Amino acid sequence: MTNPIINLVDGSFIFIIAISVLLLIGVTLAMLYFCFRYSEKRNPQADQSITGNTTLEVIWTVIPLFLVLGMFFYGWEGFKVMRNIPENAMMVKVTGKMWAWSFEYENGKKSDTLLYLPYAKDVRFELHSSDVIHSFYVPAFRVKEDCVPGRTNKMWFNTSRMGEFDILCAEYCGMNHAYMLGKLRIVPEEEFNEWVNKKDTVQNTQQSQSPSVDTTKKVITDTVKLKSDTTFIRQK
Amino acid sequence: MSHTLAHNEVSFLEYQGKHKGIWGWLLTLDHKRIGIMYLVAILLFFFVAMTLGILMRLEMLTPGETIMKPQTYNSIFTLHGVIMVFLFIIPAIPAVFGNFILPIQIGAKDVIFPRLNLFSWYLYIIGGILAIISLFTGGGAADTGWTFYVPYSIRSAQNVSMATFAAFVLGFSSILTGINFIATIHRLRAPGMTWFRLPLFIWGLYATSWIQVLATPIIGITLALIILERMLGIGVFDPALGGDPLLYQHLFWIYSHPAVYIMILPAMGVVSEILPTFARKDVFGYKQIAISSLGIALIGYLVWGHHMFASGMSNTSRVVFSLLTFLVAIPTGVKIFNWVATLYKGSIKFSAPLYYVLAFIFIFSVGGLTGLVLGALATDVHVTDTYFVVAHFHYVMFGGMGIMFFATCHYWFPKVFGKMYNEKLAVIACTVIIIGFNILYFPMFIMGYMGMPRRYYDYLPEFQGWHVLSTVGSWILVSGIMFMFGNLFYALFKGTKAATNPWGGTTLEWRVPSPPPLENFDEIPVVTGGPYVHDKPTYIMHPSRELQHQNGGGKISQEVKSH
């Protein structure tokens, strides 16, 4: 399935890098050629009459201007898609706190660390923080937005790929910043509905809590294979 | 006049004034001695921050704990950033070589406020000492990153207040040096040194000084507000008290983005000095290079928002800041094209400073061009706060300013110390540095695009290969740097005596002895042409004698105007 955000981010990245590589090769080759051709051995007498050239100055001001404007517009196109949040998209409330993620669905269902989403849906996120600034980053979907305490930032993407993906905190938030990780699991819609509608009654809250803690540990210790700070684990 | 000549019979290094020995340095008002005092202090801090960098790379060698705990790692990257930015990159070229070379290049005997100059050095030292004290007092070394983002910097139990106060004091050193340079450039140019006859290094310093004077007060106020917020809870930035964390980011970057131009413009100035000297011809597009320095300084003021594309800032401001960011690429491009064109039809003499400049042009171009990825909105959202940014700013800051600092150390070494270093070893060191640099930082671009966030103590296993490569690069780079400074240090004691003009340079510092005498010139010279003219003399070094002989005296102004 195509995902407009991924396509536009990767597209503008390739566009910018391609032009940049051409410019870099041009500048470097010109520099190396001049160094070879006009070394003191091959050219014992420098031409003192050359002090500038207005035509050249105009050329290398105007052409780069158009190139960077092109890059700007390409980047803007992608950004418009990122910021144009579909109104009918399902909503998930994301809360960052030192140093874990929690998610809340429209029906009140809550989940720690693990973000379940249905396949091929537009999902919008309301981003909150309960302490310092965090940044909700899902590299596989090329999106990131800060969770700033005291405000609600928004972002969205289309769950165009099935599977498990990393959720990272991208804004430095203290000691265990590197361990503020989550898992995004995109599953078929029926599977998701079954999961999200499993009501956590008072009795089985305990039961559903403990797997959740287990999942947290599993994500941190197994899947992610990180050596967590021991004090942090003990606190959990 | 005889009094002046008596001063000028010995070099500034040998001259004995009112104070002897160490006091002859600590109480000196001579811009050259102050420059060397800055050099000693700055190198000390550079080695400390470099060691911290090595330790960080070592920790990144394996996932999980390699040599330190997360808290230590967080403090180390904070210190690495704070020391490198505030104590090395910002002051290195202006405070060391600006101080030493600026008055000589414009034909003056000193800066206009020598006492203020010495005071700035003491502020720098006090700031540095405060930064060191902050490590061992209160809660220990700050762990906020050099950006001190709120609310984390308000809540951190570490000694953030002292560290920000250190940066506050260093800011004053920077402002006062800026004022001193602006006034010196306006008031102390030798007769005939019109604005468009100024060496391009001076243009770089001039643009930098204005940013220092106008932007630094903003960071001063911002850091002071953090201290007040931590101590009194005034609630300007903390949302729990009705403050706004984004306000902090705006204020921080209103200074800190122009600050990257404070860092790079003097380095660009040195590029424009070294190229015409070793190409043995006039620089290509003098006016464009000079004006583009001001252009970069001006537009550089208006692009700070590109640090905040994922912060929740309004969509409109994100678009405007993105557009302005792309515009700053234009004057930068103009400089690079003119530098390359300067080589055209030159008669190039290859030497260590030139090798550094060639490496600079390549590395800085990589840094600048990857900056375009960060300027574009769609791509920035993905790579901001990842290793891509770390790679980018090390390419522009270290690859730009750092490499040019090394170039500068070689280019003006014979002038400052009157000794020559071993050329062959210098070129070998330069090669090792360039190879190590690219192995260290290039993998970070790749990791960044793959989604490796910056300031991570630990990482996912798929990144390990790139991290190992990068760490190996850091070992090569540091070996090169140690080798380079070793070579220069050896030359300080055992180097052969340097001639007045070992490179065939055309600016005024190459017309005075190496090392220069106390007051630089016996007599203020008269300037009759541009700074990089190779085929005819453009300075009259002893106007009272030479002009009297030619014109019968009293016609200095006429002589100056006629050119």
Boltz contact constraints between the chains, C-beta under 6 A:
constraints:
  - contact:
      token1: [A, 8]
      token2: [B, 378]
      max_distance: 6.0
  - contact:
      token1: [A, 9]
      token2: [B, 378]
      max_distance: 6.0
  - contact:
      token1: [A, 9]
      token2: [B, 379]
      max_distance: 6.0
  - contact:
      token1: [A, 9]
      token2: [B, 382]
      max_distance: 6.0
  - contact:
      token1: [A, 12]
      token2: [B, 376]
      max_distance: 6.0
  - contact:
      token1: [A, 12]
      token2: [B, 378]
      max_distance: 6.0
  - contact:
      token1: [A, 12]
      token2: [B, 379]
      max_distance: 6.0
  - contact:
      token1: [A, 13]
      token2: [B, 379]
      max_distance: 6.0
  - contact:
      token1: [A, 16]
      token2: [B, 372]
      max_distance: 6.0
  - contact:
      token1: [A, 16]
      token2: [B, 373]
      max_distance: 6.0
  - contact:
      token1: [A, 20]
      token2: [B, 369]
      max_distance: 6.0
  - contact:
      token1: [A, 24]
      token2: [B, 365]
      max_distance: 6.0
  - contact:
      token1: [A, 27]
      token2: [B, 340]
      max_distance: 6.0
  - contact:
      token1: [A, 27]
      token2: [B, 365]
      max_distance: 6.0
  - contact:
      token1: [A, 28]
      token2: [B, 362]
      max_distance: 6.0
  - contact:
      token1: [A, 30]
      token2: [B, 340]
      max_distance: 6.0
  - contact:
      token1: [A, 31]
      token2: [B, 340]
      max_distance: 6.0
  - contact:
      token1: [A, 34]
      token2: [B, 343]
      max_distance: 6.0
  - contact:
      token1: [A, 34]
      token2: [B, 344]
      max_distance: 6.0
  - contact:
      token1: [A, 35]
      token2: [B, 348]
      max_distance: 6.0
  - contact:
      token1: [A, 38]
      token2: [B, 345]
      max_distance: 6.0
  - contact:
      token1: [A, 38]
      token2: [B, 346]
      max_distance: 6.0
  - contact:
      token1: [A, 38]
      token2: [B, 348]
      max_distance: 6.0
  - contact:
      token1: [A, 39]
      token2: [B, 348]
      max_distance: 6.0
  - contact:
      token1: [A, 40]
      token2: [B, 347]
      max_distance: 6.0
  - contact:
      token1: [A, 40]
      token2: [B, 348]
      max_distance: 6.0
  - contact:
      token1: [A, 40]
      token2: [B, 349]
      max_distance: 6.0
  - contact:
      token1: [A, 43]
      token2: [B, 347]
      max_distance: 6.0
  - contact:
      token1: [A, 44]
      token2: [B, 347]
      max_distance: 6.0
  - contact:
      token1: [A, 46]
      token2: [B, 280]
      max_distance: 6.0
  - contact:
      token1: [A, 46]
      token2: [B, 281]
      max_distance: 6.0
  - contact:
      token1: [A, 46]
      token2: [B, 346]
      max_distance: 6.0
  - contact:
      token1: [A, 46]
      token2: [B, 347]
      max_distance: 6.0
  - contact:
      token1: [A, 47]
      token2: [B, 345]
      max_distance: 6.0
  - contact:
      token1: [A, 48]
      token2: [B, 281]
      max_distance: 6.0
  - contact:
      token1: [A, 48]
      token2: [B, 534]
      max_distance: 6.0
  - contact:
      token1: [A, 48]
      token2: [B, 535]
      max_distance: 6.0
  - contact:
      token1: [A, 50]
      token2: [B, 345]
      max_distance: 6.0
  - contact:
      token1: [A, 51]
      token2: [B, 282]
      max_distance: 6.0
  - contact:
      token1: [A, 52]
      token2: [B, 284]
      max_distance: 6.0
  - contact:
      token1: [A, 52]
      token2: [B, 285]
      max_distance: 6.0
  - contact:
      token1: [A, 57]
      token2: [B, 285]
      max_distance: 6.0
  - contact:
      token1: [A, 57]
      token2: [B, 288]
      max_distance: 6.0
  - contact:
      token1: [A, 60]
      token2: [B, 337]
      max_distance: 6.0
  - contact:
      token1: [A, 61]
      token2: [B, 334]
      max_distance: 6.0
  - contact:
      token1: [A, 64]
      token2: [B, 330]
      max_distance: 6.0
  - contact:
      token1: [A, 64]
      token2: [B, 333]
      max_distance: 6.0
  - contact:
      token1: [A, 65]
      token2: [B, 330]
      max_distance: 6.0
  - contact:
      token1: [A, 68]
      token2: [B, 326]
      max_distance: 6.0
  - contact:
      token1: [A, 68]
      token2: [B, 329]
      max_distance: 6.0
  - contact:
      token1: [A, 71]
      token2: [B, 372]
      max_distance: 6.0
  - contact:
      token1: [A, 71]
      token2: [B, 376]
      max_distance: 6.0
  - contact:
      token1: [A, 72]
      token2: [B, 323]
      max_distance: 6.0
  - contact:
      token1: [A, 72]
      token2: [B, 326]
      max_distance: 6.0
  - contact:
      token1: [A, 75]
      token2: [B, 376]
      max_distance: 6.0
  - contact:
      token1: [A, 75]
      token2: [B, 377]
      max_distance: 6.0
  - contact:
      token1: [A, 75]
      token2: [B, 378]
      max_distance: 6.0
  - contact:
      token1: [A, 76]
      token2: [B, 377]
      max_distance: 6.0
  - contact:
      token1: [A, 78]
      token2: [B, 378]
      max_distance: 6.0
  - contact:
      token1: [A, 79]
      token2: [B, 377]
      max_distance: 6.0
  - contact:
      token1: [A, 79]
      token2: [B, 378]
      max_distance: 6.0
  - contact:
      token1: [A, 83]
      token2: [B, 315]
      max_distance: 6.0
  - contact:
      token1: [A, 132]
      token2: [B, 151]
      max_distance: 6.0
  - contact:
      token1: [A, 132]
      token2: [B, 152]
      max_distance: 6.0
  - contact:
      token1: [A, 139]
      token2: [B, 451]
      max_distance: 6.0
  - contact:
      token1: [A, 142]
      token2: [B, 382]
      max_distance: 6.0
  - contact:
      token1: [A, 144]
      token2: [B, 310]
      max_distance: 6.0
  - contact:
      token1: [A, 144]
      token2: [B, 381]
      max_distance: 6.0
  - contact:
      token1: [A, 145]
      token2: [B, 310]
      max_distance: 6.0
  - contact:
      token1: [A, 146]
      token2: [B, 310]
      max_distance: 6.0
  - contact:
      token1: [A, 146]
      token2: [B, 311]
      max_distance: 6.0
  - contact:
      token1: [A, 146]
      token2: [B, 312]
      max_distance: 6.0
  - contact:
      token1: [A, 148]
      token2: [B, 245]
      max_distance: 6.0
  - contact:
      token1: [A, 148]
      token2: [B, 312]
      max_distance: 6.0
  - contact:
      token1: [A, 149]
      token2: [B, 239]
      max_distance: 6.0
  - contact:
      token1: [A, 150]
      token2: [B, 239]
      max_distance: 6.0
  - contact:
      token1: [A, 153]
      token2: [B, 312]
      max_distance: 6.0
  - contact:
      token1: [A, 168]
      token2: [B, 453]
      max_distance: 6.0
  - contact:
      token1: [A, 170]
      token2: [B, 385]
      max_distance: 6.0
  - contact:
      token1: [A, 170]
      token2: [B, 453]
      max_distance: 6.0
  - contact:
      token1: [A, 172]
      token2: [B, 145]
      max_distance: 6.0
  - contact:
      token1: [A, 172]
      token2: [B, 455]
      max_distance: 6.0
  - contact:
      token1: [A, 175]
      token2: [B, 70]
      max_distance: 6.0
  - contact:
      token1: [A, 175]
      token2: [B, 71]
      max_distance: 6.0
  - contact:
      token1: [A, 178]
      token2: [B, 456]
      max_distance: 6.0
  - contact:
      token1: [A, 178]
      token2: [B, 457]
      max_distance: 6.0
  - contact:
      token1: [A, 178]
      token2: [B, 458]
      max_distance: 6.0
  - contact:
      token1: [A, 225]
      token2: [B, 461]
      max_distance: 6.0
  - contact:
      token1: [A, 226]
      token2: [B, 458]
      max_distance: 6.0
  - contact:
      token1: [A, 227]
      token2: [B, 64]
      max_distance: 6.0
  - contact:
      token1: [A, 227]
      token2: [B, 65]
      max_distance: 6.0
  - contact:
      token1: [A, 229]
      token2: [B, 70]
      max_distance: 6.0
